[in-house]
Amino acid sequence: MQTKTIEVIDLPKILDKRGNLSIVEEFRNVPFKIERVYWIYDVPGGEVRGGHAYKKSEEFIIALSGSFDVILDDAVYVRKYTLNRSYYGIYVPEGIWRRMENFSTNSLALVLASTPYEPDDYIFDYEEFVKIKKESNDGI
Ligand code: TYD
């Protein structure tokens, strides 16, 4: 049984008149060990990132600046999450088709991942993704 679910997670927020501060710690705010951090920036208007699923990697996505939409598809439901604040993020378990779009000017997407980069972890073919999901019934 797949017990991991997509979740919007609020991060601690230290309000200060000198400027606010937020924190993310592995196993405390995100439910995995952080093996990799990458960020997406300078996205030209109208561009779409992602459009794939991971077999193993879990991710936590934060809009550090600006805003963008994360579209998540578990082969049954498709949901859109708009990220536009740096004090929360979205947890994406493995086995979810994901796409990021509608990036605002100067937006900055921070992605924490549970695995090192591994090209073989990607599923790029949507039909294959749906087939694998249906076969496994409840996850990859
Ligand atoms: P990709 O994951 O396809 O980006 P997106 O999902 O945002 O469209 O990665 C784009 C390119 O960057 C691809 O050539 C692989 C490379 N890349 C790495 O080398 N290491 C990484 O950790 C990531 C995420 C990508």
Backbone and ligand atoms as CSV (ligand in chain L), in Angstrom:
chain,resi,resn,atom,element,x,y,z
A,1,MET,N,N,0.833,-1.208,0.000
A,1,MET,CA,C,0.000,0.000,0.000
A,1,MET,C,C,0.869,1.260,0.000
A,2,GLN,N,N,0.554,2.158,-0.903
A,2,GLN,CA,C,1.276,3.432,-0.892
A,2,GLN,C,C,0.653,4.339,0.167
A,3,THR,N,N,1.469,4.746,1.131
A,3,THR,CA,C,0.930,5.587,2.202
A,3,THR,C,C,1.349,7.037,2.027
A,4,LYS,N,N,2.322,7.264,1.134
A,4,LYS,CA,C,2.805,8.628,0.954
A,4,LYS,C,C,1.804,9.417,0.125
A,5,THR,N,N,1.524,10.615,0.550
A,5,THR,CA,C,0.565,11.431,-0.201
A,5,THR,C,C,1.128,12.828,-0.425
A,6,ILE,N,N,0.635,13.423,-1.487
A,6,ILE,CA,C,0.982,14.816,-1.788
A,6,ILE,C,C,0.516,15.668,-0.613
A,7,GLU,N,N,1.371,16.604,-0.202
A,7,GLU,CA,C,1.005,17.397,0.977
A,7,GLU,C,C,1.615,18.798,0.896
A,8,VAL,N,N,0.792,19.789,1.173
A,8,VAL,CA,C,1.317,21.155,1.318
A,8,VAL,C,C,1.802,21.278,2.755
A,9,ILE,N,N,3.061,21.637,2.928
A,9,ILE,CA,C,3.659,21.682,4.273
A,9,ILE,C,C,4.076,23.109,4.607
A,10,ASP,N,N,3.535,23.619,5.706
A,10,ASP,CA,C,3.933,24.948,6.192
A,10,ASP,C,C,5.279,24.840,6.893
A,11,LEU,N,N,6.138,25.789,6.632
A,11,LEU,CA,C,7.458,25.806,7.262
A,11,LEU,C,C,7.463,26.804,8.413
A,12,PRO,N,N,8.385,26.622,9.366
A,12,PRO,CA,C,8.486,27.608,10.445
A,12,PRO,C,C,8.775,28.983,9.847
A,13,LYS,N,N,8.224,29.989,10.499
A,13,LYS,CA,C,8.371,31.366,10.006
A,13,LYS,C,C,8.778,32.225,11.199
A,14,ILE,N,N,9.969,32.772,11.156
A,14,ILE,CA,C,10.440,33.638,12.244
A,14,ILE,C,C,10.252,35.082,11.781
A,15,LEU,N,N,9.219,35.696,12.278
A,15,LEU,CA,C,8.921,37.070,11.856
A,15,LEU,C,C,9.837,38.032,12.610
A,16,ASP,N,N,10.350,38.978,11.868
A,16,ASP,CA,C,11.329,39.897,12.461
A,16,ASP,C,C,11.260,41.196,11.680
A,17,LYS,N,N,11.305,42.322,12.373
A,17,LYS,CA,C,11.240,43.567,11.610
A,17,LYS,C,C,12.497,43.791,10.779
A,18,ARG,N,N,13.533,43.012,11.032
A,18,ARG,CA,C,14.737,43.087,10.198
A,18,ARG,C,C,14.603,42.231,8.940
A,19,GLY,N,N,13.486,41.503,8.864
A,19,GLY,CA,C,13.294,40.578,7.736
A,19,GLY,C,C,12.948,39.204,8.263
A,20,ASN,N,N,12.126,38.476,7.549
A,20,ASN,CA,C,11.645,37.181,8.027
A,20,ASN,C,C,12.593,36.047,7.632
A,21,LEU,N,N,12.429,34.922,8.325
A,21,LEU,CA,C,13.326,33.791,8.098
A,21,LEU,C,C,12.505,32.500,8.183
A,22,SER,N,N,12.710,31.617,7.249
A,22,SER,CA,C,12.054,30.310,7.305
A,22,SER,C,C,13.099,29.214,7.192
A,23,ILE,N,N,12.683,28.030,7.595
A,23,ILE,CA,C,13.638,26.926,7.783
A,23,ILE,C,C,13.053,25.641,7.201
A,24,VAL,N,N,13.936,24.808,6.661
A,24,VAL,CA,C,13.502,23.450,6.331
A,24,VAL,C,C,14.576,22.477,6.807
A,25,GLU,N,N,14.154,21.463,7.551
A,25,GLU,CA,C,15.072,20.448,8.056
A,25,GLU,C,C,14.564,19.077,7.647
A,26,GLU,N,N,15.499,18.199,7.262
A,26,GLU,CA,C,15.086,16.848,6.852
A,26,GLU,C,C,14.463,16.113,8.036
A,27,PHE,N,N,13.451,15.340,7.750
A,27,PHE,CA,C,12.681,14.535,8.716
A,27,PHE,C,C,11.851,15.370,9.691
A,28,ARG,N,N,12.126,16.672,9.761
A,28,ARG,CA,C,11.306,17.509,10.631
A,28,ARG,C,C,10.221,18.210,9.813
A,29,ASN,N,N,10.645,18.874,8.729
A,29,ASN,CA,C,9.679,19.580,7.883
A,29,ASN,C,C,9.423,18.840,6.578
A,30,VAL,N,N,10.416,18.078,6.138
A,30,VAL,CA,C,10.203,17.241,4.954
A,30,VAL,C,C,10.414,15.792,5.385
A,31,PRO,N,N,9.594,14.868,4.842
A,31,PRO,CA,C,9.618,13.495,5.358
A,31,PRO,C,C,10.677,12.617,4.710
A,32,PHE,N,N,11.820,13.191,4.335
A,32,PHE,CA,C,12.880,12.370,3.732
A,32,PHE,C,C,14.225,13.007,4.002
A,33,LYS,N,N,15.275,12.197,3.774
A,33,LYS,CA,C,16.641,12.710,3.875
A,33,LYS,C,C,16.946,13.489,2.601
A,34,ILE,N,N,17.452,14.692,2.749
A,34,ILE,CA,C,17.714,15.545,1.589
A,34,ILE,C,C,19.079,15.165,0.996
A,35,GLU,N,N,19.035,14.594,-0.203
A,35,GLU,CA,C,20.276,14.160,-0.864
A,35,GLU,C,C,20.726,15.157,-1.928
A,36,ARG,N,N,19.812,16.020,-2.343
A,36,ARG,CA,C,20.128,16.905,-3.475
A,36,ARG,C,C,19.249,18.142,-3.388
A,37,VAL,N,N,19.831,19.259,-3.796
A,37,VAL,CA,C,19.099,20.523,-3.850
A,37,VAL,C,C,19.359,21.146,-5.210
A,38,TYR,N,N,18.297,21.532,-5.902
A,38,TYR,CA,C,18.501,22.287,-7.147
A,38,TYR,C,C,17.457,23.380,-7.235
A,39,TRP,N,N,17.696,24.309,-8.120
A,39,TRP,CA,C,16.748,25.408,-8.244
A,39,TRP,C,C,16.573,25.799,-9.692
A,40,ILE,N,N,15.418,26.324,-9.980
A,40,ILE,CA,C,15.042,26.684,-11.350
A,40,ILE,C,C,14.766,28.175,-11.368
A,41,TYR,N,N,15.403,28.867,-12.289
A,41,TYR,CA,C,15.342,30.331,-12.299
A,41,TYR,C,C,15.480,30.824,-13.737
A,42,ASP,N,N,15.250,32.108,-13.935
A,42,ASP,CA,C,15.343,32.701,-15.281
A,42,ASP,C,C,14.455,31.959,-16.279
A,43,VAL,N,N,13.277,31.549,-15.832
A,43,VAL,CA,C,12.379,30.826,-16.730
A,43,VAL,C,C,11.675,31.827,-17.648
A,44,PRO,N,N,11.832,31.691,-18.953
A,44,PRO,CA,C,11.151,32.623,-19.862
A,44,PRO,C,C,9.631,32.470,-19.752
A,45,GLY,N,N,8.927,33.561,-19.968
A,45,GLY,CA,C,7.463,33.536,-19.885
A,45,GLY,C,C,6.873,32.420,-20.733
A,46,GLY,N,N,5.906,31.704,-20.180
A,46,GLY,CA,C,5.199,30.671,-20.934
A,46,GLY,C,C,5.880,29.316,-20.947
A,47,GLU,N,N,7.097,29.229,-20.399
A,47,GLU,CA,C,7.801,27.936,-20.433
A,47,GLU,C,C,7.234,26.959,-19.403
A,48,VAL,N,N,7.385,25.673,-19.709
A,48,VAL,CA,C,6.927,24.597,-18.825
A,48,VAL,C,C,8.134,23.743,-18.456
A,49,ARG,N,N,8.274,23.446,-17.167
A,49,ARG,CA,C,9.343,22.558,-16.699
A,49,ARG,C,C,8.720,21.237,-16.253
A,50,GLY,N,N,9.545,20.220,-16.164
A,50,GLY,CA,C,9.043,18.920,-15.717
A,50,GLY,C,C,8.394,18.196,-16.869
A,51,GLY,N,N,7.229,17.603,-16.603
A,51,GLY,CA,C,6.602,16.777,-17.627
A,51,GLY,C,C,7.210,15.393,-17.577
A,52,HIS,N,N,7.301,14.853,-16.355
A,52,HIS,CA,C,7.850,13.514,-16.139
A,52,HIS,C,C,7.497,13.064,-14.724
A,53,ALA,N,N,7.814,11.804,-14.436
A,53,ALA,CA,C,7.651,11.274,-13.073
A,53,ALA,C,C,8.974,10.658,-12.647
A,54,TYR,N,N,9.121,10.464,-11.356
A,54,TYR,CA,C,10.288,9.747,-10.833
A,54,TYR,C,C,9.834,8.413,-10.265
A,55,LYS,N,N,10.657,7.396,-10.504
A,55,LYS,CA,C,10.339,6.083,-9.926
A,55,LYS,C,C,10.603,6.076,-8.424
A,56,LYS,N,N,11.697,6.744,-8.018
A,56,LYS,CA,C,12.094,6.675,-6.603
A,56,LYS,C,C,12.151,8.022,-5.896
A,57,SER,N,N,12.536,9.050,-6.615
A,57,SER,CA,C,12.835,10.302,-5.924
A,57,SER,C,C,11.585,11.001,-5.411
A,58,GLU,N,N,11.657,11.430,-4.164
A,58,GLU,CA,C,10.625,12.286,-3.576
A,58,GLU,C,C,11.160,13.711,-3.636
A,59,GLU,N,N,10.249,14.669,-3.687
A,59,GLU,CA,C,10.683,16.060,-3.775
A,59,GLU,C,C,9.860,16.970,-2.866
A,60,PHE,N,N,10.476,18.075,-2.523
A,60,PHE,CA,C,9.767,19.136,-1.816
A,60,PHE,C,C,10.074,20.427,-2.578
A,61,ILE,N,N,9.036,21.109,-3.016
A,61,ILE,CA,C,9.205,22.265,-3.905
A,61,ILE,C,C,8.728,23.523,-3.188
A,62,ILE,N,N,9.561,24.547,-3.219
A,62,ILE,CA,C,9.240,25.822,-2.568
A,62,ILE,C,C,9.398,26.952,-3.594
A,63,ALA,N,N,8.482,27.906,-3.580
A,63,ALA,CA,C,8.665,29.131,-4.376
A,63,ALA,C,C,9.431,30.113,-3.488
A,64,LEU,N,N,10.750,30.141,-3.646
A,64,LEU,CA,C,11.546,31.049,-2.811
A,64,LEU,C,C,11.263,32.492,-3.183
A,65,SER,N,N,10.902,32.698,-4.432
A,65,SER,CA,C,10.583,34.041,-4.908
A,65,SER,C,C,9.560,33.913,-6.029
A,66,GLY,N,N,8.674,34.887,-6.128
A,66,GLY,CA,C,7.687,34.881,-7.204
A,66,GLY,C,C,6.674,33.756,-7.034
A,67,SER,N,N,6.132,33.310,-8.155
A,67,SER,CA,C,5.092,32.281,-8.085
A,67,SER,C,C,5.138,31.391,-9.329
A,68,PHE,N,N,4.576,30.196,-9.175
A,68,PHE,CA,C,4.407,29.272,-10.303
A,68,PHE,C,C,3.404,28.205,-9.871
A,69,ASP,N,N,2.922,27.471,-10.849
A,69,ASP,CA,C,1.971,26.390,-10.581
A,69,ASP,C,C,2.674,25.041,-10.692
A,70,VAL,N,N,2.322,24.144,-9.793
A,70,VAL,CA,C,2.812,22.762,-9.854
A,70,VAL,C,C,1.597,21.888,-10.132
A,71,ILE,N,N,1.631,21.176,-11.238
A,71,ILE,CA,C,0.497,20.321,-11.612
A,71,ILE,C,C,0.905,18.872,-11.352
A,72,LEU,N,N,0.130,18.220,-10.492
A,72,LEU,CA,C,0.476,16.871,-10.050
A,72,LEU,C,C,-0.614,15.892,-10.458
A,73,ASP,N,N,-0.167,14.757,-10.975
A,73,ASP,CA,C,-1.075,13.775,-11.566
A,73,ASP,C,C,-0.654,12.392,-11.070
A,74,ASP,N,N,-1.551,11.719,-10.364
A,74,ASP,CA,C,-1.237,10.376,-9.874
A,74,ASP,C,C,-1.858,9.296,-10.754
A,75,ALA,N,N,-2.240,9.682,-11.938
A,75,ALA,CA,C,-2.874,8.805,-12.954
A,75,ALA,C,C,-4.355,8.589,-12.661
A,76,VAL,N,N,-4.834,9.175,-11.562
A,76,VAL,CA,C,-6.271,9.152,-11.271
A,76,VAL,C,C,-6.780,10.591,-11.193
A,77,TYR,N,N,-6.135,11.381,-10.367
A,77,TYR,CA,C,-6.520,12.787,-10.197
A,77,TYR,C,C,-5.392,13.705,-10.646
A,78,VAL,N,N,-5.768,14.839,-11.216
A,78,VAL,CA,C,-4.806,15.885,-11.556
A,78,VAL,C,C,-5.163,17.104,-10.707
A,79,ARG,N,N,-4.172,17.628,-9.991
A,79,ARG,CA,C,-4.435,18.798,-9.153
A,79,ARG,C,C,-3.388,19.861,-9.427
A,80,LYS,N,N,-3.825,21.107,-9.313
A,80,LYS,CA,C,-2.901,22.234,-9.523
A,80,LYS,C,C,-2.680,22.947,-8.190
A,81,TYR,N,N,-1.424,23.190,-7.874
A,81,TYR,CA,C,-1.062,23.921,-6.656
A,81,TYR,C,C,-0.299,25.167,-7.079
A,82,THR,N,N,-0.769,26.319,-6.636
A,82,THR,CA,C,-0.038,27.554,-6.910
A,82,THR,C,C,0.848,27.859,-5.710
A,83,LEU,N,N,2.154,27.930,-5.969
A,83,LEU,CA,C,3.100,28.271,-4.895
A,83,LEU,C,C,3.485,29.737,-5.060
A,84,ASN,N,N,3.362,30.498,-4.002
A,84,ASN,CA,C,3.663,31.939,-4.122
A,84,ASN,C,C,4.194,32.565,-2.842
A,85,ARG,N,N,4.596,31.736,-1.884
A,85,ARG,CA,C,5.209,32.232,-0.651
A,85,ARG,C,C,6.370,31.318,-0.296
A,86,SER,N,N,7.393,31.874,0.362
A,86,SER,CA,C,8.589,31.067,0.648
A,86,SER,C,C,8.480,30.310,1.966
A,87,TYR,N,N,7.341,30.412,2.664
A,87,TYR,CA,C,7.218,29.735,3.964
A,87,TYR,C,C,6.322,28.495,3.910
A,88,TYR,N,N,6.103,27.980,2.710
A,88,TYR,CA,C,5.482,26.661,2.603
A,88,TYR,C,C,5.936,26.020,1.297
A,89,GLY,N,N,5.721,24.742,1.216
A,89,GLY,CA,C,6.107,24.043,-0.008
A,89,GLY,C,C,5.205,22.851,-0.211
A,90,ILE,N,N,5.465,22.152,-1.303
A,90,ILE,CA,C,4.647,20.968,-1.565
A,90,ILE,C,C,5.519,19.727,-1.609
A,91,TYR,N,N,5.085,18.729,-0.859
A,91,TYR,CA,C,5.770,17.438,-0.852
A,91,TYR,C,C,5.182,16.570,-1.965
A,92,VAL,N,N,6.070,16.069,-2.806
A,92,VAL,CA,C,5.643,15.228,-3.935
A,92,VAL,C,C,6.302,13.861,-3.778
A,93,PRO,N,N,5.520,12.837,-3.432
A,93,PRO,CA,C,6.116,11.499,-3.333
A,93,PRO,C,C,6.577,10.997,-4.697
A,94,GLU,N,N,7.284,9.877,-4.703
A,94,GLU,CA,C,7.659,9.252,-5.968
A,94,GLU,C,C,6.385,8.784,-6.680
A,95,GLY,N,N,6.520,8.567,-7.987
A,95,GLY,CA,C,5.383,8.013,-8.725
A,95,GLY,C,C,4.277,9.018,-9.007
A,96,ILE,N,N,4.641,10.270,-9.140
A,96,ILE,CA,C,3.669,11.314,-9.475
A,96,ILE,C,C,4.162,12.034,-10.726
A,97,TRP,N,N,3.284,12.158,-11.711
A,97,TRP,CA,C,3.645,12.916,-12.911
A,97,TRP,C,C,3.564,14.389,-12.550
A,98,ARG,N,N,4.642,15.123,-12.835
A,98,ARG,CA,C,4.605,16.528,-12.431
A,98,ARG,C,C,5.127,17.483,-13.487
A,99,ARG,N,N,4.525,18.665,-13.438
A,99,ARG,CA,C,4.865,19.696,-14.414
A,99,ARG,C,C,4.803,21.011,-13.665
A,100,MET,N,N,5.655,21.959,-14.040
A,100,MET,CA,C,5.662,23.277,-13.397
A,100,MET,C,C,5.507,24.317,-14.498
A,101,GLU,N,N,4.607,25.258,-14.276
A,101,GLU,CA,C,4.331,26.236,-15.333
A,101,GLU,C,C,3.851,27.545,-14.729
A,102,ASN,N,N,3.579,28.506,-15.608
A,102,ASN,CA,C,3.048,29.799,-15.187
A,102,ASN,C,C,4.010,30.529,-14.244
A,103,PHE,N,N,5.291,30.433,-14.554
A,103,PHE,CA,C,6.321,31.082,-13.726
A,103,PHE,C,C,6.211,32.597,-13.859
A,104,SER,N,N,6.211,33.296,-12.731
A,104,SER,CA,C,6.217,34.762,-12.778
A,104,SER,C,C,7.641,35.239,-13.079
A,105,THR,N,N,7.747,36.476,-13.485
A,105,THR,CA,C,9.066,37.056,-13.753
A,105,THR,C,C,9.910,36.989,-12.486
A,106,ASN,N,N,11.151,36.580,-12.620
A,106,ASN,CA,C,12.078,36.495,-11.486
A,106,ASN,C,C,11.686,35.455,-10.442
A,107,SER,N,N,10.862,34.496,-10.820
A,107,SER,CA,C,10.529,33.470,-9.831
A,107,SER,C,C,11.719,32.529,-9.640
A,108,LEU,N,N,11.755,31.953,-8.450
A,108,LEU,CA,C,12.847,31.048,-8.084
A,108,LEU,C,C,12.237,29.833,-7.401
A,109,ALA,N,N,12.376,28.683,-8.051
A,109,ALA,CA,C,11.829,27.430,-7.510
A,109,ALA,C,C,12.966,26.635,-6.885
A,110,LEU,N,N,12.844,26.351,-5.595
A,110,LEU,CA,C,13.827,25.516,-4.916
A,110,LEU,C,C,13.259,24.111,-4.798
A,111,VAL,N,N,14.081,23.118,-5.166
A,111,VAL,CA,C,13.616,21.728,-5.102
A,111,VAL,C,C,14.585,20.917,-4.248
A,112,LEU,N,N,14.053,20.307,-3.209
A,112,LEU,CA,C,14.826,19.387,-2.374
A,112,LEU,C,C,14.444,17.980,-2.811
A,113,ALA,N,N,15.439,17.127,-2.999
A,113,ALA,CA,C,15.146,15.783,-3.517
A,113,ALA,C,C,15.746,14.719,-2.604
A,114,SER,N,N,15.132,13.562,-2.608
A,114,SER,CA,C,15.536,12.490,-1.690
A,114,SER,C,C,16.622,11.582,-2.265
A,115,THR,N,N,16.972,11.788,-3.543
A,115,THR,CA,C,17.997,10.934,-4.169
A,115,THR,C,C,18.991,11.799,-4.940
A,116,PRO,N,N,20.190,11.279,-5.180
A,116,PRO,CA,C,21.097,11.952,-6.110
A,116,PRO,C,C,20.488,11.914,-7.505
A,117,TYR,N,N,20.992,12.748,-8.396
A,117,TYR,CA,C,20.500,12.758,-9.777
A,117,TYR,C,C,20.770,11.416,-10.433
A,118,GLU,N,N,19.745,10.869,-11.034
A,118,GLU,CA,C,19.870,9.559,-11.669
A,118,GLU,C,C,18.956,9.535,-12.891
A,119,PRO,N,N,19.532,9.643,-14.095
A,119,PRO,CA,C,18.696,9.691,-15.302
A,119,PRO,C,C,17.714,8.528,-15.414
A,120,ASP,N,N,18.107,7.342,-14.902
A,120,ASP,CA,C,17.223,6.173,-15.009
A,120,ASP,C,C,16.003,6.256,-14.096
A,121,ASP,N,N,16.009,7.241,-13.209
A,121,ASP,CA,C,14.862,7.383,-12.295
A,121,ASP,C,C,13.677,8.068,-12.979
A,122,TYR,N,N,13.921,8.634,-14.161
A,122,TYR,CA,C,12.865,9.394,-14.834
A,122,TYR,C,C,11.948,8.492,-15.660
A,123,ILE,N,N,10.679,8.826,-15.654
A,123,ILE,CA,C,9.731,8.271,-16.634
A,123,ILE,C,C,9.263,9.457,-17.477
A,124,PHE,N,N,9.598,9.448,-18.748
A,124,PHE,CA,C,9.268,10.577,-19.626
A,124,PHE,C,C,8.029,10.322,-20.478
A,125,ASP,N,N,7.628,9.065,-20.518
A,125,ASP,CA,C,6.506,8.710,-21.389
A,125,ASP,C,C,5.224,8.609,-20.550
A,126,TYR,N,N,4.258,9.483,-20.829
A,126,TYR,CA,C,3.054,9.534,-19.996
A,126,TYR,C,C,2.262,8.230,-20.059
A,127,GLU,N,N,2.164,7.645,-21.250
A,127,GLU,CA,C,1.413,6.382,-21.381
A,127,GLU,C,C,2.061,5.277,-20.551
A,128,GLU,N,N,3.397,5.272,-20.565
A,128,GLU,CA,C,4.126,4.283,-19.769
A,128,GLU,C,C,3.867,4.515,-18.275
A,129,PHE,N,N,3.862,5.784,-17.885
A,129,PHE,CA,C,3.582,6.143,-16.484
A,129,PHE,C,C,2.220,5.601,-16.049
A,130,VAL,N,N,1.205,5.859,-16.867
A,130,VAL,CA,C,-0.158,5.417,-16.527
A,130,VAL,C,C,-0.206,3.893,-16.448
A,131,LYS,N,N,0.470,3.242,-17.383
A,131,LYS,CA,C,0.487,1.773,-17.406
A,131,LYS,C,C,1.116,1.223,-16.122
A,132,ILE,N,N,2.259,1.786,-15.763
A,132,ILE,CA,C,2.946,1.324,-14.544
A,132,ILE,C,C,2.061,1.553,-13.314
A,133,LYS,N,N,1.406,2.723,-13.255
A,133,LYS,CA,C,0.536,3.023,-12.108
A,133,LYS,C,C,-0.628,2.040,-12.033
A,134,LYS,N,N,-1.225,1.781,-13.177
A,134,LYS,CA,C,-2.379,0.866,-13.187
A,134,LYS,C,C,-1.941,-0.537,-12.784
A,135,GLU,N,N,-0.772,-0.958,-13.291
A,135,GLU,CA,C,-0.290,-2.307,-12.980
A,135,GLU,C,C,0.027,-2.458,-11.503
A,136,SER,N,N,0.646,-1.414,-10.932
A,136,SER,CA,C,1.030,-1.517,-9.516
A,136,SER,C,C,-0.156,-1.153,-8.633
A,137,ASN,N,N,-1.194,-0.607,-9.246
A,137,ASN,CA,C,-2.439,-0.296,-8.557
A,137,ASN,C,C,-2.341,0.867,-7.585
A,138,ASP,N,N,-1.262,0.924,-6.822
A,138,ASP,CA,C,-1.201,1.979,-5.803
A,138,ASP,C,C,0.180,2.599,-5.697
A,139,GLY,N,N,0.909,2.650,-6.776
A,139,GLY,CA,C,2.193,3.338,-6.706
A,139,GLY,C,C,3.241,2.647,-7.539
A,140,ILE,N,N,4.363,3.318,-7.651
A,140,ILE,CA,C,5.466,2.757,-8.442
A,140,ILE,C,C,6.477,2.181,-7.478
L,1,TYD,P1,P,15.031,18.019,-15.750
L,1,TYD,O1,O,14.919,17.240,-14.471
L,1,TYD,O2,O,14.492,17.366,-16.979
L,1,TYD,O3,O,14.370,19.450,-15.557
L,1,TYD,P2,P,12.823,19.835,-15.477
L,1,TYD,O4,O,12.127,18.672,-14.859
L,1,TYD,O5,O,12.777,21.047,-14.615
L,1,TYD,O6,O,12.336,20.137,-16.841
L,1,TYD,O7,O,16.559,18.405,-15.947
L,1,TYD,C1,C,16.994,19.272,-16.969
L,1,TYD,C2,C,18.445,18.972,-17.268
L,1,TYD,O8,O,19.251,19.158,-16.120
L,1,TYD,C3,C,18.681,17.548,-17.737
L,1,TYD,O9,O,19.629,17.598,-18.785
L,1,TYD,C4,C,19.300,16.865,-16.563
L,1,TYD,C5,C,19.952,17.977,-15.788
L,1,TYD,N1,N,19.901,17.770,-14.338
L,1,TYD,C6,C,21.035,17.351,-13.671
L,1,TYD,O10,O,22.119,17.162,-14.267
L,1,TYD,N2,N,20.978,17.159,-12.317
L,1,TYD,C7,C,19.818,17.345,-11.624
L,1,TYD,O11,O,19.800,17.149,-10.376
L,1,TYD,C8,C,18.642,17.771,-12.338
L,1,TYD,C9,C,17.337,17.994,-11.617
L,1,TYD,C10,C,18.741,17.966,-13.690
